[in-house]
Amino acid sequence: MGTAIVILILAVIVGAIIRSMVKAHKRGEHPACGGDCGHCGGSCGCH
């Protein structure tokens, strides 16, 4: 039972991280390099 609770908590945390990364990407930011994709020239893999 304890293992299932830990797995559920980890799944929620991972889901929240992915959601925040998707939202940041939609705003034009790239979470991996922390920069603005409009100014990086594609070096961070945004384009």
C-alpha positions in Angstrom: 0.0 0.0 0.0 2.8 2.4 0.8 4.5 1.8 -2.5 1.3 2.7 -4.4 1.1 6.0 -2.5 4.7 6.8 -3.3 4.2 6.0 -6.9 1.0 8.2 -7.0 2.8 11.1 -5.4 5.7 10.8 -7.9 3.3 10.6 -10.8 1.6 13.8 -9.6 5.0 15.6 -9.3 6.2 14.5 -12.7 2.8 15.5 -14.2 3.1 19.0 -12.6 6.7 19.4 -14.0 5.6 18.4 -17.5 2.6 20.8 -17.3 4.8 23.7 -16.3 7.3 22.9 -19.1 4.4 22.9 -21.7 3.0 26.2 -20.4 6.5 27.8 -20.5 7.0 26.6 -24.1 3.7 28.0 -25.1 4.8 31.4 -23.7 7.9 31.3 -25.9 10.3 30.2 -23.2 12.5 27.1 -23.3 12.7 25.5 -19.9 15.8 23.4 -20.7 18.0 26.4 -21.4 16.1 28.9 -19.4 16.2 31.5 -22.2 13.9 33.2 -24.5 13.5 31.2 -27.7 13.1 34.4 -29.7 16.6 35.5 -28.9 18.6 32.2 -28.8 19.1 31.8 -32.5 18.1 28.1 -32.3 21.2 27.0 -30.4 19.1 25.6 -27.6 17.0 23.5 -29.9 13.8 25.6 -29.6 13.2 25.8 -33.4 
